[in-house]
Amino acid sequence: RHAFGLLETGQRSSVNAAVAFLGEHKLNDSGVALAIRGALAFADGSGSNSTNLFVRALARNVPASMRSQVARRLAISYANSAMLPEALAVLEPLEADASISAEDRLEIQAMSTTFISGSGLRDRAEVDALIVSIEKRIPSVQPNAQASLLRWLANASLHNADLEKAERLAQDAALLATGLGMD
């Protein structure tokens, strides 16, 4: 999990050193190493490579502490390839998984709502109800997670053709992120 955080803060050399260390100890094909290598490929924009590595990491029973992050990135990789049903299939089991934090589950639900909205699997009223349900729970999470949730919900609203709500949520996300010093 620390490697994912290091990549978020631009400390790629430390992550490369961790991958090299795992390789030296013949752990290159472990769930952890595959997940970290997938995160590196994801950061590089190598969609097919990151997707393959994330699928293999999940198949190799990546530790529970990393499963949520790996699954979310895999879902994004699928969504970026217009494979929304696959993205939803990856996220669905995690939405009610008590082994991950309530905050992570809420983000997974927001991601799923965005992918559902983009896929047209549900009508506008159903998607709006999902958005409202998640939006009501935003105050219960940490401010940095709030910004991420607002961003996902803004995208869901945009796909749901509710431009006014999308604009409001995007502005709220931007203001919160700016206030927290986030990019």
TORSEMAR-902953 format. One record per residue: residue in three letters; x, y, z of N, C-alpha, C in turn. Coordinates in steps of 0.2 Angstrom, whole numbers, padded with zeros to 4 digits, always signed. Example, Ala and Ser with C-alpha at 12.3 -4.5 7.8 and 13.67 -1.06 7.14 Angstrom:
<recs>
ALA+0066-0028+0039+0062-0022+0039+0066-0016+0039SER+0064-0011+0035+0068-0005+0036+0064+0000+0039
</recs>
This chain:
<recs>
ARG+0004-0006+0000+0000+0000+0000+0004+0006+0000HIS+0010+0006+0003+0014+0012+0004+0017+0013-0003ALA+0018+0008-0007+0021+0010-0014+0015+0014-0018PHE+0009+0012-0017+0004+0016-0021+0004+0023-0018GLY+0005+0024-0012+0005+0031-0009+0011+0035-0012LEU+0017+0031-0012+0023+0034-0015+0022+0037-0022LEU+0019+0033-0026+0017+0034-0033+0013+0041-0034GLU+0008+0041-0029+0004+0047-0029+0007+0053-0027THR+0013+0053-0024+0017+0059-0022+0023+0059-0026GLY+0023+0056-0032+0029+0057-0036+0036+0054-0034GLN+0036+0049-0030+0042+0046-0027+0043+0039-0031ARG+0043+0040-0037+0044+0034-0042+0050+0030-0040SER+0056+0033-0039+0062+0029-0038+0062+0025-0032SER+0058+0027-0027+0058+0022-0021+0054+0016-0023VAL+0049+0017-0027+0044+0011-0029+0048+0007-0034ASN+0052+0010-0038+0057+0005-0043+0062+0001-0038ALA+0064+0004-0033+0069+0001-0029+0065-0005-0025ALA+0059-0004-0023+0055-0009-0020+0054-0015-0025VAL+0052-0013-0031+0051-0019-0036+0058-0022-0037ALA+0063-0019-0038+0070-0022-0038+0071-0027-0032PHE+0070-0024-0026+0071-0028-0020+0067-0035-0021LEU+0061-0034-0023+0056-0040-0023+0059-0045-0028GLY+0061-0042-0034+0064-0047-0039+0070-0050-0037GLU+0075-0047-0033+0081-0050-0031+0079-0056-0026HIS+0073-0055-0023+0071-0061-0018+0066-0066-0021LYS+0066-0066-0028+0062-0071-0031+0055-0070-0030LEU+0053-0064-0028+0046-0063-0027+0042-0058-0032ASN+0045-0058-0038+0043-0054-0044+0036-0056-0046ASP+0034-0063-0045+0027-0065-0047+0022-0065-0041SER+0024-0062-0036+0019-0062-0030+0014-0057-0031GLY+0008-0058-0027+0003-0053-0028+0005-0046-0027VAL+0009-0045-0022+0012-0039-0020+0016-0036-0025ALA+0021-0039-0028+0025-0037-0033+0021-0035-0040LEU+0016-0040-0041+0012-0039-0047+0008-0032-0046ALA+0005-0031-0040+0001-0025-0039+0005-0019-0040ILE+0011-0019-0037+0016-0013-0037+0018-0012-0045ARG+0020-0017-0048+0022-0016-0055+0016-0014-0059GLY+0010-0016-0058+0004-0014-0061+0003-0006-0060ALA+0004-0004-0053+0003+0003-0052+0008+0007-0055LEU+0014+0005-0056+0019+0008-0060+0017+0009-0067ALA+0015+0003-0070+0012+0004-0077+0006+0008-0078PHE+0002+0008-0073-0004+0013-0073-0002+0020-0073ALA+0003+0021-0069+0006+0028-0068+0009+0030-0075ASP+0012+0025-0079+0015+0027-0085+0010+0028-0091GLY+0004+0026-0089-0002+0026-0094-0002+0020-0099SER+0001+0015-0096+0001+0008-0100-0005+0004-0098GLY-0010+0005-0101-0017+0002-0099-0017-0005-0100SER-0015-0008-0105-0015-0015-0106-0010-0019-0101ASN-0004-0016-0101+0001-0019-0096-0002-0019-0089SER-0004-0013-0087-0007-0012-0080-0013-0017-0079THR-0017-0017-0084-0023-0022-0083-0021-0029-0082ASN-0016-0031-0086-0014-0038-0085-0011-0039-0079LEU-0007-0035-0076-0003-0035-0070-0008-0035-0064PHE-0013-0031-0064-0018-0031-0059-0022-0037-0059VAL-0024-0040-0065-0028-0046-0065-0024-0051-0062ARG-0018-0052-0064-0013-0057-0061-0012-0056-0053ALA-0012-0050-0051-0011-0049-0044-0017-0051-0040LEU-0023-0050-0042-0029-0052-0039-0029-0060-0039ALA-0027-0063-0045-0027-0070-0045-0022-0073-0041ARG-0017-0069-0039-0012-0072-0034-0013-0070-0027ASN-0020-0068-0026-0022-0067-0019-0018-0061-0016VAL-0018-0055-0019-0014-0049-0017-0017-0048-0009PRO-0013-0046-0005-0015-0046+0002-0022-0041+0003ALA-0026-0043+0008-0032-0039+0008-0031-0032+0009SER-0025-0030+0012-0024-0023+0013-0023-0019+0007MET-0022-0023+0001-0020-0019-0005-0026-0021-0010ARG-0030-0026-0009-0035-0028-0014-0040-0023-0016SER-0042-0018-0012-0046-0013-0014-0043-0008-0019GLN-0037-0006-0017-0033-0002-0022-0032-0005-0029VAL-0030-0011-0029-0029-0015-0035-0035-0015-0039ALA-0040-0017-0036-0047-0018-0039-0049-0011-0042ARG-0048-0006-0038-0051+0001-0041-0047+0003-0047ARG-0040+0002-0047-0036+0003-0052-0038-0001-0058LEU-0039-0007-0057-0041-0012-0063-0047-0010-0066ALA-0052-0008-0061-0059-0005-0064-0058+0001-0068ILE-0053+0005-0066-0052+0011-0070-0049+0010-0077SER-0044+0005-0077-0041+0002-0083-0046+0000-0088TYR-0051-0004-0085-0056-0007-0089-0060-0001-0092ALA-0062+0003-0087-0067+0009-0090-0063+0013-0095ASN-0057+0014-0094-0053+0018-0099-0053+0015-0106SER-0054+0008-0106-0054+0004-0112-0061+0003-0114ALA-0066+0007-0111-0073+0006-0113-0076-0001-0111MET-0073-0004-0106-0075-0010-0104-0079-0009-0097LEU-0085-0006-0097-0088-0004-0091-0091-0010-0088PRO-0094-0015-0091-0097-0021-0088-0091-0024-0084GLU-0085-0025-0087-0080-0028-0083-0077-0024-0077ALA-0077-0017-0078-0076-0013-0072-0081-0014-0067LEU-0087-0014-0068-0092-0015-0063-0092-0022-0060ALA-0090-0027-0064-0089-0034-0061-0083-0034-0056VAL-0078-0030-0057-0072-0030-0052-0074-0027-0046LEU-0078-0021-0046-0080-0018-0040-0086-0021-0036GLU-0090-0024-0040-0096-0026-0036-0095-0030-0030PRO-0090-0035-0030-0089-0039-0023-0087-0035-0018LEU-0083-0029-0019-0080-0025-0014-0085-0020-0011GLU-0091-0019-0014-0096-0014-0012-0098-0016-0005ALA-0099-0022-0003-0101-0024+0003-0096-0028+0007ASP-0090-0028+0005-0084-0031+0009-0082-0028+0015ALA-0084-0031+0021-0083-0028+0027-0075-0028+0029SER-0071-0032+0025-0064-0032+0027-0060-0025+0024ILE-0064-0021+0021-0061-0015+0019-0065-0009+0022SER-0061-0004+0023-0064+0002+0026-0071+0005+0023ALA-0075+0008+0027-0081+0010+0025-0080+0016+0020GLU-0074+0020+0021-0072+0025+0016-0071+0022+0010ASP-0067+0016+0009-0065+0013+0003-0072+0011+0000ARG-0076+0008+0004-0082+0005+0001-0086+0011-0002LEU-0086+0016+0001-0090+0022-0002-0087+0025-0008GLU-0080+0025-0009-0077+0027-0015-0079+0021-0021ILE-0079+0015-0019-0080+0010-0024-0088+0011-0026GLN-0092+0013-0022-0099+0014-0024-0100+0020-0028ALA-0096+0025-0027-0096+0031-0031-0093+0029-0038MET-0088+0025-0038-0085+0023-0045-0090+0019-0049SER-0093+0014-0045-0098+0010-0048-0104+0015-0051THR-0106+0019-0047-0111+0024-0050-0109+0028-0056THR-0103+0030-0056-0100+0033-0062-0100+0028-0068PHE-0098+0022-0067-0098+0017-0073-0105+0015-0075ILE-0109+0015-0070-0116+0013-0072-0119+0019-0076SER-0118+0025-0074-0121+0031-0077-0118+0031-0084GLY-0111+0029-0085-0108+0030-0092-0111+0024-0096SER-0113+0018-0093-0115+0013-0097-0122+0013-0099GLY-0126+0017-0096-0133+0017-0097-0137+0011-0095LEU-0134+0007-0090-0137+0001-0087-0143+0003-0083ARG-0144+0009-0081-0150+0011-0077-0152+0018-0080ASP-0158+0019-0078-0161+0025-0081-0159+0031-0076ARG-0160+0037-0079-0158+0043-0075-0160+0044-0068ALA-0166+0042-0067-0169+0043-0060-0165+0038-0055GLU-0164+0032-0057-0160+0027-0053-0153+0030-0052VAL-0150+0032-0057-0143+0035-0056-0143+0041-0051ASP-0148+0045-0052-0148+0051-0048-0149+0049-0041ALA-0153+0044-0039-0154+0041-0033-0148+0039-0030LEU-0144+0035-0034-0137+0033-0031-0133+0038-0030ILE-0133+0043-0034-0128+0049-0032-0130+0053-0026VAL-0137+0054-0025-0139+0057-0019-0138+0053-0013SER-0138+0046-0013-0137+0042-0008-0130+0043-0005ILE-0125+0043-0010-0118+0043-0009-0116+0050-0006GLU-0119+0055-0009-0118+0062-0008-0120+0064+0000LYS-0125+0060+0002-0127+0061+0009-0122+0059+0014ARG-0118+0054+0012-0113+0050+0016-0106+0054+0016ILE-0105+0058+0012-0099+0062+0011-0096+0065+0017PRO-0100+0068+0021-0098+0071+0027-0095+0067+0032SER-0096+0060+0032-0094+0055+0036-0086+0053+0035VAL-0083+0055+0030-0077+0053+0028-0072+0059+0028GLN-0065+0057+0028-0060+0062+0028-0060+0067+0023PRO-0058+0073+0024-0058+0078+0018-0055+0076+0012ASN-0049+0073+0012-0046+0071+0005-0051+0066+0002ALA-0054+0061+0005-0058+0056+0002-0065+0060+0000GLN-0067+0065+0003-0073+0069+0001-0072+0072-0006ALA-0066+0074-0007-0064+0077-0013-0064+0072-0019SER-0062+0066-0018-0062+0061-0022-0069+0059-0024LEU-0073+0058-0019-0080+0056-0020-0084+0061-0024LEU-0083+0068-0022-0086+0073-0026-0084+0073-0033ARG-0078+0071-0035-0076+0071-0042-0079+0065-0045TRP-0080+0059-0042-0083+0053-0045-0090+0055-0046LEU-0094+0058-0041-0101+0060-0042-0102+0065-0047ALA-0097+0070-0048-0098+0075-0053-0097+0071-0060ASN-0093+0066-0061-0093+0062-0067-0099+0059-0068ALA-0102+0055-0063-0108+0052-0064-0114+0056-0066SER-0114+0062-0063-0119+0067-0065-0118+0069-0072LEU-0112+0070-0074-0111+0072-0081-0113+0067-0086HIS-0112+0061-0084-0114+0055-0089-0122+0054-0088ASN-0125+0057-0083-0132+0056-0082-0135+0062-0085ALA-0132+0066-0088-0134+0072-0092-0137+0077-0087ASP-0135+0078-0081-0137+0083-0076-0131+0088-0075LEU-0131+0092-0080-0125+0097-0080-0124+0101-0074GLU-0130+0104-0072-0130+0108-0066-0127+0105-0060LYS-0129+0099-0059-0127+0095-0053-0119+0093-0054ALA-0117+0091-0060-0110+0090-0062-0106+0096-0060GLU-0108+0102-0062-0104+0108-0061-0104+0109-0054ARG-0109+0109-0050-0109+0110-0043-0104+0105-0039LEU-0105+0099-0041-0100+0094-0038-0093+0095-0039ALA-0092+0096-0046-0085+0097-0048-0082+0104-0045GLN-0086+0109-0044-0083+0115-0040-0082+0113-0033ASP-0087+0110-0030-0086+0108-0023-0079+0104-0022ALA-0078+0099-0027-0072+0095-0026-0066+0099-0027ALA-0066+0104-0032-0060+0108-0033-0059+0112-0027LEU-0064+0115-0024-0063+0120-0019-0060+0116-0013LEU-0063+0110-0012-0060+0106-0006-0053+0104-0007ALA-0052+0101-0013-0045+0099-0015-0040+0105-0014THR-0042+0111-0017-0037+0117-0017-0036+0118-0009GLY-0041+0118-0005-0041+0120+0002-0036+0115+0006LEU-0036+0109+0003-0032+0104+0006-0025+0104+0003GLY-0023+0108-0002-0017+0108-0005-0016+0102-0010MET-0021+0099-0012-0021+0093-0017-0021+0096-0024ASP-0018+0092-0029-0018+0094-0036-0025+0094-0039
</recs>
